[in-house]
């Protein structure tokens, strides 16, 4: 049997002061015909990464509006997760081989997990390439409607990987992508829903933190907040370009000697590559005492991340590929303009020169970050714009609404 994830409770009504009565009523009206629907989300891990953050909010909200929602995770060994990380990178366009042995490992664990699938559900949502074969290998096809949710930037996939996964993806009743540009080739006959991710504004990371408390927490890690602080929060991953962020910092430091850099990441159980890039990042940082590298296994949890985002003078997300980048919306929600890579889902969040800056290289990133450091009034106004943009577009109540809309479309008139 797949492993169930224990969850807390969430109440849609708690979003009323943020999104208004009319929006809450619209969501409840969408949910009513689906009351009692059995919904299962399946992914590869219950710790670390954006999918986990999304499901920890989305599944309890589904329960609150009357759906019988659950979350389960698959299992596999290190070899499997090394293959699925390669699938992740391949779908995002990385040039790397896909051997027959890798294919066999992926098929084996999807077959094992597929055989352990139990229960009858109205909607099964399978997230990303790790468990994408569950429906294909679920011989009894238990589950009324199956959706495959891709969180990656698959706009220019390595076709060897896409062609391998496509037959399994095409078995689904529908697929969900963050942007239309991400929809992979050959899915024209399948219903496709475009649902950008969202953040939970009430989570420990995103709930209001008094600035004094945030600053005190950051200072407890050895940061001197009498000097400027630049922060990036992300996995240690080649697509997040932590090495490039160190280079950006050094360019700024040549002109603003007191600047500091904090790189915060989450080490996820389905990402064996993370330790390799953590080590590479530490090597790039060298003996520079003004570079702080922290992760969740060092006691840096959601609250501490929220403190760093709140206390930072500049937040960077210098991604080279990005499905969405929840950390961008998180920082913007805290009133911080973000300097982000002009890739993937980041431009959905950053309106260039209004809610932050979009950049294409190290030089531009350093220039824009330095501008925010030396122009605090402009930075403050952009931060106000950033928070409002997130409020209107990227809170988890909207995510719930989009899924309810998709479920209704798939099921026709609903379940009643």
LINFEN-V443720 format. One record per pair of residues at least 12 apart in sequence whose C-alpha atoms are under 6 Angstrom apart, sorted by the first residue. I is the first residue (numbers start at 1). J is the second residue. If there is no record, write none. Layout:
# LINFEN-V443720
{{I | J} {I | J}}
This chain:
# LINFEN-V443720
{{1 | 116} {2 | 74} {3 | 72} {3 | 73} {4 | 71} {4 | 72} {5 | 71} {5 | 72} {9 | 60} {10 | 60} {10 | 61} {11 | 64} {27 | 401} {33 | 414} {33 | 416} {34 | 414} {34 | 415} {35 | 66} {35 | 67} {36 | 66} {36 | 67} {36 | 68} {37 | 67} {37 | 68} {37 | 122} {38 | 68} {38 | 69} {38 | 121} {38 | 122} {39 | 68} {39 | 69} {39 | 121} {39 | 123} {39 | 124} {40 | 69} {40 | 70} {40 | 71} {40 | 124} {41 | 71} {41 | 124} {41 | 125} {41 | 126} {42 | 71} {42 | 72} {42 | 73} {42 | 126} {43 | 73} {43 | 127} {44 | 73} {44 | 74} {45 | 73} {47 | 268} {48 | 266} {48 | 268} {80 | 105} {81 | 270} {83 | 102} {84 | 130} {90 | 158} {90 | 161} {91 | 154} {91 | 157} {91 | 158} {92 | 153} {92 | 154} {92 | 157} {93 | 156} {93 | 157} {93 | 158} {110 | 133} {110 | 134} {111 | 137} {114 | 134} {114 | 137} {114 | 138} {120 | 142} {120 | 143} {121 | 143} {122 | 143} {122 | 144} {122 | 145} {123 | 145} {123 | 146} {124 | 146} {125 | 147} {125 | 148} {126 | 148} {126 | 149} {127 | 149} {128 | 149} {128 | 150} {133 | 168} {136 | 168} {146 | 172} {146 | 173} {147 | 172} {147 | 173} {147 | 174} {147 | 175} {148 | 175} {149 | 175} {149 | 176} {150 | 177} {151 | 323} {152 | 323} {153 | 182} {153 | 322} {153 | 323} {153 | 344} {154 | 182} {155 | 181} {155 | 182} {174 | 190} {174 | 191} {174 | 192} {175 | 192} {176 | 192} {176 | 193} {176 | 194} {177 | 194} {178 | 194} {178 | 195} {178 | 196} {179 | 194} {198 | 394} {198 | 395} {198 | 396} {199 | 395} {199 | 396} {200 | 395} {200 | 396} {204 | 303} {205 | 302} {205 | 303} {205 | 306} {214 | 307} {215 | 311} {218 | 308} {227 | 258} {228 | 259} {229 | 259} {229 | 260} {229 | 261} {229 | 312} {229 | 313} {230 | 261} {230 | 312} {230 | 314} {230 | 315} {231 | 261} {231 | 262} {231 | 263} {231 | 315} {232 | 263} {232 | 315} {232 | 316} {232 | 317} {233 | 264} {233 | 265} {234 | 265} {235 | 265} {235 | 266} {236 | 274} {236 | 277} {236 | 278} {237 | 274} {237 | 277} {239 | 319} {239 | 320} {239 | 321} {240 | 319} {241 | 319} {243 | 281} {248 | 362} {248 | 366} {252 | 366} {260 | 290} {261 | 291} {262 | 291} {262 | 292} {262 | 293} {263 | 293} {264 | 294} {264 | 295} {265 | 295} {266 | 295} {266 | 296} {309 | 331} {310 | 334} {315 | 338} {316 | 338} {316 | 339} {316 | 340} {317 | 340} {318 | 340} {318 | 341} {319 | 341} {321 | 343} {322 | 344} {323 | 344} {323 | 345} {324 | 345} {324 | 346} {332 | 386} {332 | 387} {333 | 387} {335 | 383} {335 | 384} {335 | 387} {336 | 383} {337 | 355} {337 | 356} {337 | 382} {337 | 383} {338 | 356} {339 | 356} {339 | 357} {340 | 358} {341 | 358} {341 | 359} {341 | 360} {342 | 358} {342 | 359} {342 | 360} {354 | 382} {355 | 382} {355 | 385} {355 | 386}}
